[in-house]
Amino acid sequence: MNVFDIFSGVGGFSLGLEAAGLQTVAFCEINPFCRKILKKHWPSVSIFPDITTIHKEDLKALPLI
């Protein structure tokens, strides 16, 4: 199962979900410092900087959720 982690912080929930067998396909986090941490630990996962600017077209590019 795939996860779109919104209000991600530094990725603690995704870390736990991935340990349970799920895969994170995208993050959404407004804090620049947290986005740097996410990019370091999940370099190939998309990161959206603001939940209010995500559109349907953005989601279509992600693996099926």
URZICOR-V256893 format. One record per pair of residues at least 6 apart in sequence whose C-alpha atoms are under 7 Angstrom apart, sorted by the first residue. I is the first residue (numbers start at 1). J is the second residue. Records with the same first field share a line. If there is no record, write none. Layout:
I->J ; J
//
This chain:
1->22 ; 23
2->22 ; 23 ; 24 ; 25 ; 65
3->22 ; 23 ; 24 ; 25 ; 65
4->24 ; 25 ; 26 ; 27
5->14 ; 24 ; 26 ; 27 ; 28
6->27 ; 28 ; 29
7->28 ; 29
8->27 ; 28 ; 29
9->29 ; 34
10->34 ; 37 ; 38
11->38
14->24
25->45 ; 46 ; 62 ; 63
26->45 ; 46 ; 47
27->46 ; 47 ; 48
28->47 ; 48 ; 49 ; 50 ; 51
29->35 ; 48 ; 49 ; 50
30->49 ; 50
//
